[in-house]
């Protein structure tokens, strides 16, 4: 009998704590934020992730009445910035604006000091931008067939840049190498900006780049677009054919842009941040800016984003296996 009474007291105490905690947590979400928020971007300034992150940060700062400060922490294929976020407090004052590269890390790096899935809270998926294969001024090829012939004629193959080891661009390049049966040498950079600089200068032969980052160079003729790694042509570059149109069926590659927080972020805070970012992305002004960048606006909530992340992690793990890509 005493055991039953003791168990009942424990149960009632637990219920009382839960009832007390709920209003406090809700009040926390309503008053948030009370100080500046840090948004970590795992790339240098100037790339698509940085641009999108800053657009969101600026609007959030206005909406919240608190500064949202972009903290660029580039290096090691986004893992430097990711580790910093993973080890931060789950209090809503550290956000992470990153790309699909985040879901590749676990498969590509043998040792990480964090778990790309378990150590993060998905907030919202903003947009997806397809990749396009572009070549520098020293490459004479004008289409995919000519490019493949040119690569095969080069002693040692051709150099292919990426914004970093483990990036979607890197892995897409490895899959291209495997599928086309050509020899390429990967040249990793610390972000898209220095990679594009070397492309323009002819220091690297070609690269898979996010469409938004090279559209102006394609239109000006400074870079030549060989093919779009997408299932359809994009209005931003209507004259650029897809790989499928040129005989490489099913070859697609894109990167998405989404916001995370550290794991164990209270659900009320997660939902508050998700709602505010989605409202910003849904405005005609923001939607137009993203579409002008060559993006498809997704604006998914945290639950749908979580499902996408799980699917992406499995897909890229298989791609890593097929390509044999490794980062020591």
Buried (B, 14 or more C-beta within 10 A) or exposed (E): EEEEEEEEEEEEEEEEEEEEEEEEEEEBBEEBBEEEBBBBBBBBBBBBBBBBBBBBBBBBBEEBEBBBEBBBBBBBBBBBBBBBBBEBEBBBBBBBBBBBBBBBBBBBBEEBEBEBBEBBBBBBBBBBBBBBBBBBEEBEBEBBEEBBEBBEEBEEBBBBBBBBBBBBBBBBBBBBBBBBEBEBBBBBBBBBBBBBEBBBEEBBBBBBBBBBBBBEBBEEEBBBBBBBBBEEBBEBBEEBBBBBBBEBEEBBBBBBBBBBBBBEBBEBBBBBBBBBBBBBBEEEEBBEBBBEBBBBBBBBBBEBBBEBBEEBBEBBBEBBEEBEBEBE
